[in-house]
Amino acid sequence: MDYSIDWSESALDDLKDLVCYIAADNPVAAEHFGEAIIKRVEALSSFPRAGRIVPEFSDDLLREVIWTPYRIVYEVNDTCYLISVIRIWHGARGELEI
């Protein structure tokens, strides 16, 4: 059974900010970037544990997919068959804040 995807407000803000930042120089690249991130997240619905465990938290349900230099951080809820996207974090920003 595929998992549903839920985007937190923080993750949506992260994605919007990143796309707007890229669009200032290259609107086409920004659109492609946004679409690629969304596609990568949607792929998790079939494989919710495809990402690695977030090292800072060591919680099997808190995972991340690396899209260099970004970390797409999400939580798996097996009871509700739900993936909650928590943040899209640039690696240069330092320690992950959730």
C-alpha positions, -999 to 999 in steps of 0.1 A, spaced: 0 0 0 13 34 -9 18 60 18 2 95 16 24 125 15 18 155 39 40 186 36 45 206 68 43 243 66 80 245 73 88 222 44 65 241 20 82 274 31 116 259 26 107 248 -9 91 281 -18 121 300 -5 145 278 -25 126 281 -57 123 319 -53 160 322 -46 169 302 -77 143 320 -99 159 353 -92 188 342 -115 171 314 -136 134 309 -135 136 277 -157 161 261 -134 139 270 -104 109 253 -119 130 222 -127 144 222 -92 110 224 -76 96 197 -98 125 174 -91 122 178 -53 84 171 -55 90 140 -77 117 127 -52 93 131 -23 64 114 -42 87 84 -49 88 79 -12 52 69 -11 61 35 -25 94 32 -6 90 51 27 122 38 42 143 47 11 160 75 30 186 70 57 179 76 93 187 112 103 220 109 121 213 137 146 182 120 159 188 82 155 151 75 152 141 48 127 110 68 117 128 101 111 145 98 77 161 119 51 169 118 14 199 137 2 195 159 -29 229 175 -28 233 200 -11 198 196 3 184 172 29 147 163 25 137 153 60 106 133 66 88 112 92 72 78 85 40 69 102 33 32 95 -1 32 114 -16 58 91 5 50 60 17 86 60 49 104 52 53 138 67 78 160 50 93 182 77 121 203 62 142 208 31 175 218 46 206 232 29 237 215 42 256 247 45 230 260 71 246 238 97 228 216 122 192 206 112 164 225 129 130 208 131 
